[in-house]
Amino acid sequence: MEKYVACCGIDCATCDARKATIANDQELRVKTAESWSIQFSAEIMPDMINCTGCREEGVKFSHCSECEIRKCARSKGFNTCGDCSELEQCATIGNILQFVPDALTNLRSIN
């Protein structure tokens, strides 16, 4: 499977919202909305499950369009946080790196 790394290092190619959007898969949207509603204790509807990935043109899942990590990387002109010399000390991306260790590996692998 291809890797498509978001600004934060998460692999968008494995994200069900991106997969559902690319394949226009309504069944996957429904399953993802149900799963994420439970996981994030929020009401997420299937019509909200649309995202092309944070570094691609096109629609974004609500969190992705508002993401402080994405905003920071873009404001500095970076493709990803892997371009930033402050990556490992950064409080903005700290939670992602703590809970998704593959994100740091992904960021390092593209730089």
C-alpha positions as CSV (number, residue, x, y, z in Angstrom):
1,M,0.0,0.0,0.0
2,E,1.2,3.5,-0.8
3,K,2.1,5.9,2.0
4,Y,0.6,9.3,1.9
5,V,2.0,11.2,4.9
6,A,0.0,14.0,6.5
7,C,1.6,17.1,7.9
8,C,1.7,15.4,11.3
9,G,3.1,12.1,10.0
10,I,-0.1,10.0,10.0
11,D,-0.4,7.9,7.0
12,C,-3.5,9.2,5.2
13,A,-3.4,6.2,2.8
14,T,-4.6,4.1,5.7
15,C,-7.3,6.5,6.8
16,D,-10.9,5.3,6.3
17,A,-12.2,8.8,5.6
18,R,-9.7,9.2,2.7
19,K,-10.3,5.7,1.5
20,A,-14.1,6.3,1.5
21,T,-13.7,9.6,-0.3
22,I,-11.3,8.3,-3.0
23,A,-13.5,5.2,-3.6
24,N,-16.8,7.0,-3.1
25,D,-17.7,4.2,-0.7
26,Q,-20.9,5.0,1.3
27,E,-20.7,1.8,3.2
28,L,-17.2,2.7,4.5
29,R,-18.4,6.2,5.4
30,V,-21.2,4.7,7.5
31,K,-18.9,2.3,9.3
32,T,-16.3,5.0,9.9
33,A,-18.8,7.4,11.2
34,E,-20.1,4.8,13.7
35,S,-16.6,3.9,14.8
36,W,-15.3,7.4,15.1
37,S,-18.5,8.5,17.0
38,I,-17.7,5.9,19.6
39,Q,-13.9,6.5,19.6
40,F,-14.1,10.3,19.9
41,S,-17.3,10.6,21.9
42,A,-18.8,12.8,19.2
43,E,-21.7,12.7,16.8
44,I,-20.1,12.0,13.5
45,M,-22.4,11.5,10.5
46,P,-21.6,9.6,7.3
47,D,-21.8,12.7,5.2
48,M,-19.0,14.2,7.3
49,I,-16.6,11.4,6.2
50,N,-15.0,13.0,3.3
51,C,-11.3,13.9,3.1
52,T,-8.7,13.8,0.3
53,G,-5.8,14.1,2.8
54,C,-4.4,17.2,4.5
55,R,-1.8,17.9,1.9
56,E,-4.0,17.3,-1.2
57,E,-6.4,19.8,-2.8
58,G,-10.0,18.9,-2.1
59,V,-12.4,18.3,0.7
60,K,-11.1,17.8,4.3
61,F,-12.7,16.1,7.3
62,S,-13.7,18.8,9.7
63,H,-10.8,18.2,12.1
64,C,-8.2,18.1,9.3
65,S,-9.3,21.5,7.9
66,E,-9.0,23.0,11.4
67,C,-5.9,21.1,12.5
68,E,-3.4,23.3,14.4
69,I,-0.5,21.0,13.2
70,R,-1.5,21.5,9.6
71,K,-1.9,25.2,10.0
72,C,1.5,25.5,11.6
73,A,3.3,23.5,8.9
74,R,1.6,25.5,6.2
75,S,2.3,28.8,7.8
76,K,6.0,27.9,7.9
77,G,6.0,26.8,4.2
78,F,6.7,23.1,5.2
79,N,5.3,20.1,3.4
80,T,5.2,18.2,6.7
81,C,6.4,18.7,10.3
82,G,9.4,16.6,9.3
83,D,10.8,19.7,7.6
84,C,10.9,21.6,11.0
85,S,14.0,21.6,13.2
86,E,11.7,21.8,16.3
87,L,9.9,18.6,15.5
88,E,10.8,16.5,18.5
89,Q,10.4,19.3,21.0
90,C,7.2,20.7,19.5
91,A,4.2,20.9,21.8
92,T,1.8,21.3,18.9
93,I,2.6,17.8,17.5
94,G,3.5,16.2,20.8
95,N,0.3,14.3,21.3
96,I,0.4,12.8,17.9
97,L,4.0,11.7,18.3
98,Q,3.2,10.3,21.8
99,F,0.1,8.3,20.7
100,V,1.0,7.5,17.1
101,P,4.7,6.5,17.2
102,D,4.6,5.6,13.5
103,A,4.0,9.3,12.7
104,L,7.6,10.2,13.8
105,T,8.9,7.2,11.8
106,N,6.9,8.4,8.7
107,L,8.2,12.0,9.1
108,R,11.8,10.8,9.3
109,S,11.5,8.5,6.4
110,I,10.4,11.3,4.0
111,N,13.2,13.6,4.9
